Amino acid sequence: MNYTTRKATEDDFEGILGLIKELAAFENAPEKVLNTVEQMKAEQDLFHCYVVETEAHEIIGMALYYFAYYTWVGKSLYLDDLYVKEAYRGHRIGSDLLELLFQTAREHNCKRVRWQVLNWNAPAIALYQKCGAEIDNEWSNCDFDAKGIREFEVL
C-alpha cells in the first residue's frame, strides 16, 4: 500500500477533525468532540500534527501532539491522538507514525514521550508494548470540562 506521511497544514484540519470524530466514536464518546475546524485554525499554534494520506489524497491517519513540560523530567512530547482508519490498519501506518514522533522527540531534545490508551484497546496496547512502552495502571485522569472550569471551587 502506498501512502505519504507529512506535517499537517491548515488545509488538512477538516480531514483531521473527521479522524478525531471517528476516534471518539471508536472510544464510545462521539458526543464529547466539541472542537471545530475554526477552533483548530484559531489554536493551531498550540499543537502539531502528522497526517497520512493515500495517493488519492485521502487522509487516513494522524498523530496529533504538542510539547509539554513535566516537573520530574522537563521538556516532553505528549501524543494526544494517534489514529488510523480501520480499513487501513495492519499496514505499519501506526508504527510509522510512532517512529516519526520519536524522531521528532529526539530532534527537540525531549526527555519523555507520553500518551494514554484506553485499558480495553488491546490492539493498541499490544503495539505499544511491542515498541517497549511502559503501560502505567497506577495513575488516573482528572478532567474538568469548560463548565467545570467556569464553576470550579474547592469545597
C-alpha positions in Angstrom: 0.0 0.0 0.0 1.4 3.4 -1.0 0.9 6.4 1.4 2.7 9.6 2.3 3.3 10.8 5.9 3.8 14.6 6.3 3.3 17.5 8.5 -0.3 18.7 8.5 -1.3 22.1 7.2 -4.4 24.2 7.8 -5.9 22.7 4.7 -5.9 19.3 6.5 -7.9 20.4 9.5 -11.2 19.2 8.2 -9.8 15.7 7.5 -8.1 15.7 10.9 -11.3 16.6 12.6 -13.0 13.8 10.7 -10.5 11.4 12.1 -10.9 12.8 15.6 -14.6 12.2 15.4 -14.0 8.6 14.1 -11.7 8.0 17.1 -14.3 9.4 19.5 -16.9 7.1 18.1 -14.4 4.1 18.4 -13.9 5.2 22.0 -17.7 5.3 22.6 -17.8 9.0 23.2 -18.7 10.8 20.0 -20.7 13.5 21.9 -17.5 14.6 23.6 -15.9 16.1 20.5 -16.6 19.9 20.7 -13.7 21.0 18.6 -14.3 22.7 15.2 -12.2 23.5 12.1 -12.5 27.2 13.1 -11.2 26.5 16.6 -8.3 24.4 15.2 -7.4 27.3 12.9 -7.5 29.8 15.9 -5.5 27.5 18.1 -3.1 25.9 15.6 0.0 27.3 17.4 -0.8 25.0 20.3 -0.4 21.7 18.5 1.4 19.8 15.8 0.1 17.0 13.6 1.4 14.5 11.1 -1.1 13.1 8.6 -1.0 10.0 6.4 -2.6 10.3 3.0 -3.2 7.9 0.2 -2.2 8.6 -3.4 -5.8 9.9 -3.9 -5.1 12.5 -1.2 -7.4 10.9 1.4 -6.3 11.5 4.9 -6.3 8.0 6.5 -4.3 8.5 9.7 -2.8 11.1 12.0 -0.7 11.7 15.1 -1.6 15.0 16.9 0.9 16.1 19.6 2.2 19.0 21.5 5.2 19.8 23.7 4.7 19.8 27.4 6.8 20.4 30.5 6.8 17.8 33.2 8.4 18.8 36.5 10.2 15.5 37.1 11.9 15.3 33.7 11.5 18.6 31.7 10.5 19.0 28.1 8.4 16.3 26.7 6.3 15.3 23.7 2.7 14.5 24.5 0.8 12.4 21.9 -2.8 13.4 22.2 -4.2 11.2 19.4 -2.8 8.6 17.1 -5.5 7.2 14.8 -5.6 5.1 11.6 -8.8 4.4 9.8 -9.9 0.8 10.4 -9.7 -0.2 6.7 -6.0 0.8 6.6 -4.8 -0.8 9.8 -2.2 -3.6 9.6 0.0 -1.8 7.1 2.5 -0.4 9.6 0.9 3.1 9.4 0.7 3.4 13.2 4.2 2.2 13.6 5.5 4.7 11.0 3.7 7.5 12.9 5.3 6.4 16.2 8.7 6.3 14.6 8.2 9.8 13.3 7.1 11.0 16.7 10.1 9.6 18.4 12.3 11.1 15.7 10.6 14.5 16.5 11.1 14.0 20.2 14.9 13.3 19.7 15.2 16.4 17.4 13.6 18.6 20.1 15.6 17.1 22.9 12.6 15.8 24.7 13.1 13.8 27.9 9.8 11.9 27.7 7.2 10.9 25.3 3.8 10.2 26.9 0.3 9.3 25.8 -2.8 7.5 27.1 -4.5 4.4 25.9 -7.9 3.0 27.0 -7.4 -0.2 29.0 -9.8 -2.1 26.7 -7.9 -1.2 23.5 -6.0 -4.4 23.3 -4.5 -4.0 19.7 -3.1 -0.6 20.6 -1.7 -1.8 23.9 -0.1 -4.7 22.1 1.6 -2.4 19.6 2.8 0.0 22.4 4.2 -2.9 24.5 5.9 -4.3 21.4 7.6 -1.0 21.0 8.7 -1.0 24.6 6.2 1.4 26.2 5.6 1.1 29.9 1.9 0.9 30.5 1.1 2.6 33.8 -2.0 1.4 35.6 -1.5 3.4 38.7 -2.4 7.0 37.7 -5.9 8.2 37.0 -7.0 11.1 34.8 -8.5 14.2 36.5 -10.6 16.2 34.0 -12.7 19.4 34.1 -14.7 20.4 31.0 -15.4 24.1 30.2 -18.4 24.3 32.5 -16.4 22.7 35.3 -13.6 25.2 34.8 -16.0 28.1 35.0 -17.7 26.8 38.1 -14.6 25.4 39.9 -14.3 26.0 43.6 -12.7 24.0 46.3 -15.3 22.8 48.7 
